[in-house]
Amino acid sequence: MDSIATTAGTEPVFHLEEEHVHAEGSSTMLGFWLYLMSDCLIFAMLFAAYGVLGANYAAGPAPKDLFDLDLVAVNTTMLLLSSITYGFAMLTMDKGRVAATQAWLAVTGLFGLAFLSIELYEFAHMIHEGATPQRSAFLSSFFTLVGTHGLHVTFGIVWLVTLMTQVARFGLIEANRRRVMCLSMFWHFLDVVWIGVFTFVYLMGMLR
Amino acid sequence: MSAPDHAEGHGHAHGGAAHGSFKGYLIGFVLSVILTAIPFWLVMSGAIDNKQATAIVIMAFAVVQIVVHMVFFLHMKTASEGGWSMLALIFTLILVVIVLTGSLWVMYHLNANMMPGLHDMREMP
């Protein structure tokens, strides 16, 4: 890059000058934000499908027969706690403390796992009672919406473990910091989607 | 030519420590605990007799909590990424509103207007 800059006076190089302005990876955050927005649209479609189909029980079980709000409250607490522990991971990363960052990332992953385990227990319980996805339109749209969110959390945990390995091998280099920041947005975004799920699916389902 | 100046001026402009403080995360967490606990309590205890009123109240709580998460956890500001992330967010919100209200409105009226009148099974041969 420096060689280009020093010869810029003698040779007519016009467009290369722009490249100095953007450091490597400087547009990653905006790009990742655009990905999250497209993900937001996927969830909007699934919410719309649930809104349209969610009251068609086909003489099968209704939300009141299936949902256990105590369980959902515990689940929501797990996801909320994982959000603030990820925040602590970001703060310790800013201070450059590798071990503390790894510890907070591990705690976040454990809370994520707790959330997933509770969700899988709930699904297993429902399927055991005969409330399978093919039972009614309500259950199809329920499992698609909540399951898609659960899949996102699963991939978030896979990504988290991958990142922890990367940080263990290479430390908090610039590329790893960028990746941790991207996963932070992903993780908090999933929490935002869950607000919609527990309000629209669980709480309003119990009101019907 | 001032190439070194460019590098210095922009080196830390984007990647600065502009992602939250301990206080910010704590405020966001406490707010979202409160904003989660109240709707759960409302539904579980049935504090409001009217179901429709309860639904509207808990939806309002959800909207407020989403804004809290955006501000304190995702650090959305009107100026982040030169305003482009806010623009993308507004565009997405418009699409989400069209998808949600459009689907619900169309399907609700489909049920209300077409099912009994036009296709009465008793009139079928």
Chai-1 contact restraints between the chains, C-beta under 6 A:
chainA,res_idxA,chainB,res_idxB,connection_type,confidence,min_distance_angstrom,max_distance_angstrom,comment,restraint_id
A,A5,B,A3,contact,1.0,0.0,6.0,A-B,restraint_1
A,A8,B,M1,contact,1.0,0.0,6.0,A-B,restraint_2
A,G9,B,M1,contact,1.0,0.0,6.0,A-B,restraint_3
A,H20,B,A3,contact,1.0,0.0,6.0,A-B,restraint_4
A,H20,B,H6,contact,1.0,0.0,6.0,A-B,restraint_5
A,H20,B,A7,contact,1.0,0.0,6.0,A-B,restraint_6
A,V21,B,H10,contact,1.0,0.0,6.0,A-B,restraint_7
A,S26,B,H14,contact,1.0,0.0,6.0,A-B,restraint_8
A,L30,B,E81,contact,1.0,0.0,6.0,A-B,restraint_9
A,L30,B,W84,contact,1.0,0.0,6.0,A-B,restraint_10
A,W33,B,S85,contact,1.0,0.0,6.0,A-B,restraint_11
A,L34,B,A88,contact,1.0,0.0,6.0,A-B,restraint_12
A,M37,B,A88,contact,1.0,0.0,6.0,A-B,restraint_13
A,M37,B,T92,contact,1.0,0.0,6.0,A-B,restraint_14
A,C40,B,T92,contact,1.0,0.0,6.0,A-B,restraint_15
A,A44,B,V96,contact,1.0,0.0,6.0,A-B,restraint_16
A,A44,B,V99,contact,1.0,0.0,6.0,A-B,restraint_17
A,A48,B,V99,contact,1.0,0.0,6.0,A-B,restraint_18
A,A48,B,L100,contact,1.0,0.0,6.0,A-B,restraint_19
A,A48,B,S103,contact,1.0,0.0,6.0,A-B,restraint_20
A,G51,B,L104,contact,1.0,0.0,6.0,A-B,restraint_21
A,V52,B,S103,contact,1.0,0.0,6.0,A-B,restraint_22
A,V52,B,M107,contact,1.0,0.0,6.0,A-B,restraint_23
A,L69,B,M44,contact,1.0,0.0,6.0,A-B,restraint_24
A,A73,B,F40,contact,1.0,0.0,6.0,A-B,restraint_25
A,T76,B,T36,contact,1.0,0.0,6.0,A-B,restraint_26
A,L80,B,S32,contact,1.0,0.0,6.0,A-B,restraint_27
A,S83,B,F73,contact,1.0,0.0,6.0,A-B,restraint_28
A,I84,B,Y25,contact,1.0,0.0,6.0,A-B,restraint_29
A,I84,B,F29,contact,1.0,0.0,6.0,A-B,restraint_30
A,G87,B,Y25,contact,1.0,0.0,6.0,A-B,restraint_31
A,M90,B,H19,contact,1.0,0.0,6.0,A-B,restraint_32
A,L91,B,F22,contact,1.0,0.0,6.0,A-B,restraint_33
A,D94,B,A17,contact,1.0,0.0,6.0,A-B,restraint_34
A,H188,B,F73,contact,1.0,0.0,6.0,A-B,restraint_35
A,H188,B,L74,contact,1.0,0.0,6.0,A-B,restraint_36
A,V192,B,I66,contact,1.0,0.0,6.0,A-B,restraint_37
A,V192,B,H69,contact,1.0,0.0,6.0,A-B,restraint_38
A,I195,B,A62,contact,1.0,0.0,6.0,A-B,restraint_39
A,I195,B,Q65,contact,1.0,0.0,6.0,A-B,restraint_40
A,I195,B,I66,contact,1.0,0.0,6.0,A-B,restraint_41
A,T199,B,I58,contact,1.0,0.0,6.0,A-B,restraint_42
A,T199,B,A62,contact,1.0,0.0,6.0,A-B,restraint_43
A,L203,B,P39,contact,1.0,0.0,6.0,A-B,restraint_44
A,L203,B,V43,contact,1.0,0.0,6.0,A-B,restraint_45
A,L203,B,I58,contact,1.0,0.0,6.0,A-B,restraint_46
A,M204,B,A55,contact,1.0,0.0,6.0,A-B,restraint_47
A,M206,B,V43,contact,1.0,0.0,6.0,A-B,restraint_48
A,L207,B,K51,contact,1.0,0.0,6.0,A-B,restraint_49
A,L207,B,T54,contact,1.0,0.0,6.0,A-B,restraint_50
A,L207,B,A55,contact,1.0,0.0,6.0,A-B,restraint_51
